Amino acid sequence: MTPLLSVRGLSSGYRHQKVLHGLDLDIPIGSVTAVIGPNGHGKSTLLKAIAGLLPSWEGEMVFDGNRLPAGAPDRARRGVVLVPQGDQLFTAMTVEENLLMGAFARTDTNAIKANLDEVFELFPRLRERRTQRTESLSGGERRMVGIGRGMMANGKLTMIDEPSLGLAPLIVEQIYDALGKLAREDRSIIVVEENPSRVADVASAFLLMDGGHFAWTGNADDLRQSGDVLKTYLGG
Amino acid sequence: MDAIVQIIVSGVTLGAMYALASVGLALTFGTMGMFNMAHGLFMTIGAYVTYSAAAVLNLPLGIAILAGLTAGGAVGALMHLVIVRFMLDREDFRTTIMVATAGVAILLQDLILKYYGAYPFRQPAQIEGTFRIGNVAVPYQSLAILVTAAVLIGATAWLLKKTRFGLAIRATAMNQDAAKLMGVKTERTYLQVIIIAGVLAAAAGILISSMASLSPGMGTNPLIRAFVICVVAGLGSVAGAGMTALALGVMEAAIGYYFGARFGFPILLGLVILVLIFRPAGLFGKAEVIRS
């Protein structure tokens, strides 16, 4: 089956610093892929490069049968969604306005309303706070808005950067429940986590990133058997 | 009593012009972190084009004003397409864009000087006559200024708050990268914002020249006042700029009435210094613009 996203020889980085060194990557339709590994080795950079926030220096990306256009806005309109690190909310807007911004590129009004209800169903806390400005929310609530806003885009590929960073365990559990529900037959997810144990139950493929390369790849079984390899990278 | 009516009438007229001059400046700063030093020249160009269309080409006044507004927007668009868009990704954008737009301002001012000369002209876009409030004669021109400014600022506010187009502008102002991720074409948003600012500046220029006269340097003073207003209000706060402009207009009129017009501007500048010391984020200061 043709993958939803196929990346070949992708290099990218910041200004004069190359971070990604010729990566190859296939994301099957309806899969959850986890990009794991220590901080500072290019996990977030990879997501930004796929989302188009960073330009590709080399390489090619084919998404849903077409080459991806340059630039984040056009990619977002094709269905490539990034829930960035630090949430990047529109702080002076309310919770509901933030969520609706997620559907900015969509025109199917009725489906948007249904999506909004879904998000509120998943995060009842957000329904209570729908008219509050996001700057007054707690860290966990902001994360929910960030993920909810990503869901509102209803993209074919949703990428989430460190969904559990800095959150209480109970909220992390809630958020991973949400991720599980987000992955459906025709939807794919890439999730970035420093530590694989959190994503072990959810993800079907694992990519270990080290120094801008994939140092190790495998499925959930491989992950369990390769404990030693991973320990050297993750310091576990 | 008459003194107070007089102060309010001239203060509100001044304030309305200042507000119109400030809103565009606040909008460009709030959206893209660009302090546009050429904003004053957008005013000058709007005024001169209206003058040329009405007094030289003898076009009807409405068309002349429309031409002036269009010219303001067009110069803004041109500046964006030729200069600003190539500088947006620079790390030191906020500083370099001030130098670049200051250069544009000098260039445009000299072009106007070369073409029209330094002699002040009378702006034909005027309404003659006065009416009375008590013993105070109020020029119809003041009323026209007030109405024009209110309509244009109201329309801008409506655009920002109630339309999808305004939503894109507000999102871009709050977080550029996040806006892009939502599918907002931020580069187009910037162009649109500069055009709106150019049109508002041109309108301010036409109104200001109708109260004073046309001269190549006419935009300098309003630009400084608009800057003062934006700093006092908090850079980037559009609604705050409008309210501050009205307050400062009335204050300046009161100072002018009781102490003499020459004290108005120095006191205004003193106020900025105080605000910068005690409320650096401005009276309506809001969260910083994020451009990464």
HADDOCK unambig.tbl for C-alpha pairs under 7 A between the chains (distance, minus, plus):
assign (segid A and resid 72 and name CA) (segid B and resid 180 and name CA) 5.58 0.50 0.50
assign (segid A and resid 72 and name CA) (segid B and resid 181 and name CA) 5.68 0.50 0.50
assign (segid A and resid 72 and name CA) (segid B and resid 183 and name CA) 6.94 0.50 0.50
assign (segid A and resid 73 and name CA) (segid B and resid 180 and name CA) 4.84 0.50 0.50
assign (segid A and resid 73 and name CA) (segid B and resid 181 and name CA) 5.89 0.50 0.50
assign (segid A and resid 73 and name CA) (segid B and resid 182 and name CA) 6.72 0.50 0.50
assign (segid A and resid 73 and name CA) (segid B and resid 183 and name CA) 3.85 0.50 0.50
assign (segid A and resid 73 and name CA) (segid B and resid 184 and name CA) 5.56 0.50 0.50
assign (segid A and resid 73 and name CA) (segid B and resid 185 and name CA) 5.51 0.50 0.50
assign (segid A and resid 74 and name CA) (segid B and resid 183 and name CA) 6.34 0.50 0.50
assign (segid A and resid 76 and name CA) (segid B and resid 181 and name CA) 5.89 0.50 0.50
assign (segid A and resid 76 and name CA) (segid B and resid 182 and name CA) 6.20 0.50 0.50
assign (segid A and resid 76 and name CA) (segid B and resid 183 and name CA) 5.05 0.50 0.50
assign (segid A and resid 77 and name CA) (segid B and resid 183 and name CA) 5.65 0.50 0.50
assign (segid A and resid 81 and name CA) (segid B and resid 181 and name CA) 6.94 0.50 0.50
assign (segid A and resid 82 and name CA) (segid B and resid 181 and name CA) 6.69 0.50 0.50
assign (segid A and resid 88 and name CA) (segid B and resid 175 and name CA) 6.96 0.50 0.50
assign (segid A and resid 88 and name CA) (segid B and resid 178 and name CA) 5.90 0.50 0.50
assign (segid A and resid 90 and name CA) (segid B and resid 171 and name CA) 6.41 0.50 0.50
assign (segid A and resid 90 and name CA) (segid B and resid 174 and name CA) 5.63 0.50 0.50
assign (segid A and resid 90 and name CA) (segid B and resid 175 and name CA) 6.29 0.50 0.50
assign (segid A and resid 91 and name CA) (segid B and resid 174 and name CA) 6.99 0.50 0.50
assign (segid A and resid 101 and name CA) (segid B and resid 182 and name CA) 6.61 0.50 0.50
assign (segid A and resid 102 and name CA) (segid B and resid 182 and name CA) 5.58 0.50 0.50
assign (segid A and resid 104 and name CA) (segid B and resid 182 and name CA) 6.09 0.50 0.50
assign (segid A and resid 104 and name CA) (segid B and resid 183 and name CA) 6.76 0.50 0.50
assign (segid A and resid 105 and name CA) (segid B and resid 182 and name CA) 6.78 0.50 0.50
assign (segid A and resid 105 and name CA) (segid B and resid 183 and name CA) 5.63 0.50 0.50
